[in-house]
Each structure stands twice: as structure tokens, then as C-alpha cells.
Amino acid sequence: STFVAVALFLLMAATWAFIPPTAIRNAWIAERAAVYAIAGKGESDVYGRTLDDMEKSLASDFRSFIIDAQSTGQGPFGSSDLSAWAQGRIVATWLWIGLVAYRLQVLMGWLVPGIPLVMAAYSDGQLVREIRKYSFVAQSPIRHSLGVRVLWAVLVGIAVWMIVPLPMPSLLPPLLIVSISYALWLWVSNLQKRL
């Protein structure tokens, strides 16, 4: 797992170093359009505030970073290529943070109806386990293990969905929440009869 974590970190750093800011901007625009197709005017009322909030809280910091990056290209030892690259990385960082914040808000919007589904799946799995305790049925360790693996895969999927700077389908968050519910039900309903 350490090797995978280090490899993912290096992949993210390489992506950050070379991705053009327009790619992240296009991903954000495409996702906003997809969410707007589902939510309508509510998209700009609820999710569109991400950009406004970011501009209020971080704009002055990022402006000073860009001014500092511009100053590295001036003078006798300044490099205009390095300055342009640094400015591009600052803009890419700004847009990437905004994309992650927007996706977090979209996920929170889907969690409102998703939390009752997850709670219902857990409760139903617990009831199925209680019924199986007093019946002559074997619990399946394979299904229990499958539930744990699916749950981990979905959690990794949520993390990947949050940070990948490419356009993602707008119906991916509810699909991930339904997958979490199913994995939780499968895990709880196939716990051992006696713990």
C-alpha cells in the first residue's frame, strides 16, 4: 500500500507539473453543464457559489503568487520560460482546488438523499444477520469479504473522482453512494453469527 500511495503521489505531481490550465477549466465547465442539466437553476444557487467563495477567500493570495512568479522572469538572471511555467502552475492549482471544492459540494448534495439509503442498507443488513442467527443457514465469509472489498474499492473510487482533473460523469456520485450502500449491506448481513 505504501508503494501504491507513493506512486499515486508521483502521478499527481507529474500531472500537476504538466497539465494545461485549460484542461482543468474545461473539465469544470463540462461538469457544471452536466450538473445544471440535472439540477437546473439550483446548480448556480447551490454549487455555483464555490467559485465566488474561493475568489473571496483565496484570490488575493493567488494574485500575489502570480506577481511573484512574474518577477522571476525579470532581471538579468530571470527566465521567461520558468516564469510562464510557474504562472501556469499557479493558475492550474487555483482551478484544481476549485474543481475539487465543486465536486465536494456536488457529493454533499447527493449525500442528503444518500444518507437515509446507507442507513436503511445497514439496518436491513443487521436485521438479515439477526434472522440468520436463529436459522439453520451458514454465513458466507466470501460474501463478507466481497462486501469489504467493494466498500474499499468504492472509497478509493470516490477519492479518485475527487482529484482527477478530467471531466467525470455527473451521475457518478449517486452511483458511488448506492455502491456503498450495497457493500455495507453485504458486509453487515454476512457477519459471523456469534461475535
Buried (B, 14 or more C-beta within 10 A) or exposed (E): EEEEEEEBEEEBEEBBEEBEBEBBBBBBEBBBEBBBEEBEEEBEEBBBEBBEEBEEEBEEEBEEBBEEBBEBBEEEEEEEEEBBBBBBBBBBBBBBBBBBBBBEBBBEBBBEEBEEBBEEBBEBBBEBBEEBEEEEEEBBEEEBEBBBEBBEEBBEBBEEBBEBBEBBEBEBBBEBBBBBBBBBBBBBBBBEEEE
